[in-house]
């Protein structure tokens, strides 16, 4: 098996390699080997996709030399002035910047590029992320609100805006943004679970607890209906039904809540058992989420 085949096989098993440090590291460790191989000179869609994944994982693992080489080859192939390569260049510069003044200079460059081409969405998204990292959330939210106004079907942008609103404690606005995501991707099980989390948070922070918890149950149920083994959905369902039962079952039939609680407990227990054992087909779970599920189950054992 060639290095290209090995890496593409790895990406098929881990389609989101940047999700955890361990998967990022495993991918980044192959970067030097791939970059010096004959496969790296092939001009195919999968090779250039791999270059971008290696660039991102190398930056995360502080292998700046491999990241720089990936960026250089992407620029040679597609042109350094294309919006995507410019955005990746900005990402590289942000990751390797050694001071806040250096980041401010990158922000000025983004502003200049946006003034020249207001439709340059990749650069605008980098600008928004940089504003956020510089501790300027209000400016970032304003810019992102403008972006979704011009690109209302950009689910990634709506999701990012939802997260920023949540970080500011603006839960109703966050819910609105996630509902916009569902209009674009109605079967996005992770978004249903995130809505469940927000409904639960709102219920515990001054809202109508009975109504909020009932909403959370519906969102979590929809999440696991769409993805049978979605750990986060089952975790949320177990957590919120625990709360409802502790409060005397207000807002829902007690028998229904008990049944959902039991089902969530069984599913979480199976996920924890099989993922911890490293069974084939059960290795894709986030270890931190598996540990959190294990700890949630422990008081009931």
N, C-alpha and C positions, 0 to 999 in steps of 0.2 A: 504494500500500500504506500503510495506516495505521500509526501507531507501535505499536499493539497487535499488529497482524499481524507487523510487523517483529520485535518482541521475542519473540513466541511462536514464530516461525520460527527465531530464534536459539536459543531454549531447546530446540527439537526437535533441533537440531544439537549442542547442548551441554547435555545433560540434567543435568550436574553443573557448573554454572558456577563454583562456589566451589572447584573442584579446583585451578585454577591462578590465579595473580595476573592473567594476561593476560585470561582469560575473565571474571573478576570485574570487571576494569576496564572491559571493553567493555560489559558489562551496566550497570554503575553509571553510566557516562557518559550513558546514555539516560534515567536516572531523572528529571532535571528536566524534560525534554521530555514524558515520559509523564505526570508528575504535574500538568502544566499543560494537558494535552490533554482533549478531551471523552471520550476512551476511558476515562479514569481514573474517571469517574463511573458507568460501567456496573456493574450488580450481577450479575456472572456468576462462575462458579467459576474460570474461567481468569484473570479480572482479579484476584481476590483471591489466587490462587496467584502471580501476577506481583508483586503488592504485597509478598508475603513474600520472594520472590527478590530484589527490588530493595532491600528493607530489609537483607537479609544482605550483598548485594554492596556496598551503599553504606557500611555499617559497616566492611567490610573495606578499602574505599578511602578511609576517613576523611571521607566526605561525610555528616557528622552531621545536617545540616539536612534532606537528602532522606530519610535514615533515620527521623528524628523524624516527618516528615510521613506517611511510610508507616505507621509505628506508630500515629499518631493516627487515621488513617482506618480501620485495622484495628480499633482499639478502638471507634470510633464505630459500625462495622458489626456487630461481634460481641460487644461489651461488654468493658470493661477488666478485668472480674473472671473472664472465662473462662480456663481453665487455659492454653490455647495463647497467648493474648494476654499473660497474665501472664509466661509463659516468655520471650516475645519482648521484653517490657518489661525483664525481668531481663537478657537478653542485651544490650540497648541500654545499660542502666545499667552493666553490666560493661565494655563496650567504651569508654564515655565516662568511666569513673571515672579520677580523676587521682592516686590514691594507694592504698596498701595499706589504710589505715584505712577508706577509702570502700568497698573491696571487702569488708572485714570486716562493714560495716554491711549490705551487700547479702546476705551470708551469713546474718546474723541474721534478715533479712526472710524468706529462704527457709526457715529453720528454723521460724519462726513459722507460715508458710503450711503447711508439712508437718505441724506439730503440729495444725493445724486440720483438715487433710484429708490423711491419710497415703496416700491413693490418687492424689494429684496427681502423676502420673508426669512430665509435662513439667517441673514445678518441681524435682522430685527429680533429674532428669537435669541441670538447670542447676546445682543444688547440688553434684552430684558433680564436674562440670566445673570449677566454681569452687574446690572443695577441691583439685583437682589443680593448678590454676594458682597457688594460694596455697602450693604446696609441701607439701601434706599428703596424700601418696599413700596412706598406710596407712588414713586415715579415708575416703578416696575409694573404695578397694578394699572396705572393710567395707560402705560404703553401697551400692556397686554389687552386691556379693554378696547383700545383702538384697533388692535390687531384682529380681535374676534369680530369686531364690527365690520371690518373689510373682508374677513375670511370666516363667515359664520359656520362653515362646515369643517373647520380645523379642529378635530376632536382633541388633538394633543394640546393645542392652545387653551381650549376650554378646561381641560383637565389640569393644566398648569395653573390657570387662574383660580380654579377651585381650591387647589392646594395653598395658594398664596392667601386667599381669603380665610381659609381655615387657620393658617398660622397667625392671622391677625384677630382671630376669635369671631370673625364674621360668618357664622355658620349658615345663616339663611342665604347669603349670597353664594356661598360655596355649594349649597344644595342646588341652587338655580343653575350654576355652571355644570354640575354633574348631570342634571336632568337634560341639559343641552347635549351633553355627550351621548346620552341614551337615545336622543332623537336621531343621532347619526349612526350609533351602533347599539341598537336595542337589546342585543344579546350579549353585551359586554358584562360577563358575570362579576368581574372585579369591580366594576363601577357600581353595580347593585350592592355589593358588599361595602364599598366605601360610603354609599348613601346610608346603609344600615348603621355604620359606625358614627356618622354625623347625627343621625336621628337619636342614637343612644347618648351621645355626648350632650346634645341639646336637652334631652330628657333629664339628664343629671345636673344641668347647669341653669336651672331656673325655668325650664319649659314645663309643659304639661307632661308629667312623667308617664302616666298611664298611656296617654295617646302616643307619646314619643317612642316608648318601648314597643308598643303594638306596631308602629310604623317600621321600627328597626327589625322586628321579627319578620314582617312581610318582605323587606328588602333582602334579608339574609336567606330566607327561604327561596326567593327567586334566584339568588346567587347560586345556591347549591343545586337547585333544579336545573340550571343551565350548565353547571360543572359539578358533577357528582362528588368529586374528591377535592374540592377547593377548600383547603385547610382554613383559610381566613374566614370563609363564609360559615363553616361549621363552628369555628372558634367564637365568632360573633354571636351565632345563634345560641350556643351554650351559655355564653356570658349574659346575654340579655334575658334569656329564660330563667337563669338563676336569679337575676334581679327581680323579675316579675313574681316568681314564687316566693322570694323573700319578703315581698311587699303584699303578699296575700292574694296574688293572682288578679290584681285590679286591671280592668280593661280587656281581658280575654278570658275565655273559658279555661278553668284550671286544668281540666282533663287534656285539653289541646296543648297547653303549655307544657304539661308534664310529659306528654308524648313527644313533643319536639325536643325537649331537654334530654330525654332518654336516647333519642335517635342521634342527636348531636354528640352525646357522650360516647356512644358506640362507634360512630364514625371517627371521632378524634382518637379514640383508643386504638382503633385499627391502623390509622395513619401513623401514629406514634410508634406502634409496635413494628410495623413493616418498614417504615423509613429508618428507624433506629437500627434494625437488623440489616439494613442495606440490601433488601430484597430487590431482585431485578424488576425494573419498572417503577420502583418506589424511591429512586435516588434524587429526583428533581426537586424535592421540597427544601425550602430554606431552613437550614439547621436551627436558626434562631426562632423561627416560627414553630418548628417541631418541639423545641425546648419549652417555649411558652405554652403550647398545648399540653405538654406533659405536666407542667406545673399547675395548670388550670384543673387537670384531672386529679391531681394528687389528694386534695382534701376529701374527695368523694371515694377514695380507695380504702 
